[in-house]
Amino acid sequence: MKTISVQIEKMSCGHCIPDVLEALNALHGVVSTNGNENTDIVTIEYDEQQTNYSMIEATVKKQAT
């Protein structure tokens, strides 16, 4: 398992972080997520054999637009 924290820019509304967390939790291999709306930081725990940073990054970018 690997845990990463990423800051998501341009989060301007109250539903942005929950939308990102929901999309991340749908990724195969993501074990847990946690988001802080005050800092726009999302922490993701995932299985590196089932998903990777590139897939996580693409999911975040898709949701953050």
C-alpha positions as CSV (number, residue, x, y, z in Angstrom):
1,M,0.0,0.0,0.0
2,K,1.1,3.5,-0.7
3,T,-0.3,6.8,0.7
4,I,0.0,10.1,-1.0
5,S,-1.3,13.6,-0.4
6,V,-2.0,16.0,-3.2
7,Q,-3.2,19.6,-3.2
8,I,-5.9,20.2,-5.7
9,E,-6.0,23.6,-7.2
10,K,-9.1,25.6,-8.2
11,M,-11.4,24.0,-5.7
12,S,-13.9,26.8,-5.5
13,C,-17.1,25.1,-4.3
14,G,-18.3,23.0,-1.5
15,H,-19.0,19.9,-3.6
16,C,-15.7,19.8,-5.4
17,I,-13.8,17.7,-2.8
18,P,-16.6,15.2,-2.3
19,D,-16.8,14.7,-6.1
20,V,-13.1,14.1,-6.3
21,L,-13.2,11.7,-3.4
22,E,-16.1,9.8,-5.0
23,A,-14.3,9.4,-8.3
24,L,-11.1,8.3,-6.6
25,N,-12.9,5.7,-4.5
26,A,-14.3,4.3,-7.7
27,L,-10.8,3.5,-9.0
28,H,-9.8,-0.1,-8.7
29,G,-7.1,-0.3,-6.1
30,V,-7.9,2.8,-4.1
31,V,-8.4,1.7,-0.5
32,S,-9.3,5.0,1.2
33,T,-9.5,8.7,0.6
34,N,-9.8,11.8,2.8
35,G,-10.2,15.4,1.8
36,N,-9.8,18.7,3.5
37,E,-11.9,21.5,2.0
38,N,-9.9,24.2,3.9
39,T,-6.6,23.2,2.4
40,D,-7.8,21.5,-0.8
41,I,-5.5,18.5,0.1
42,V,-6.7,15.0,-0.6
43,T,-5.0,12.0,0.9
44,I,-5.2,8.7,-1.0
45,E,-4.2,5.2,0.1
46,Y,-3.9,2.8,-2.8
47,D,-2.5,-0.6,-3.9
48,E,0.3,0.1,-6.3
49,Q,-0.2,-3.3,-8.0
50,Q,-3.8,-2.3,-9.0
51,T,-3.5,1.4,-9.8
52,N,-0.8,4.0,-10.1
53,Y,-0.2,7.7,-9.7
54,S,-0.9,8.5,-13.3
55,M,-4.4,7.1,-13.1
56,I,-5.0,8.9,-9.8
57,E,-3.8,12.2,-11.3
58,A,-6.0,11.8,-14.4
59,T,-9.0,11.1,-12.3
60,V,-8.3,14.2,-10.1
61,K,-7.8,16.4,-13.2
62,K,-11.0,15.2,-14.8
63,Q,-13.1,15.9,-11.7
64,A,-11.4,19.2,-10.9
65,T,-12.4,20.9,-14.1
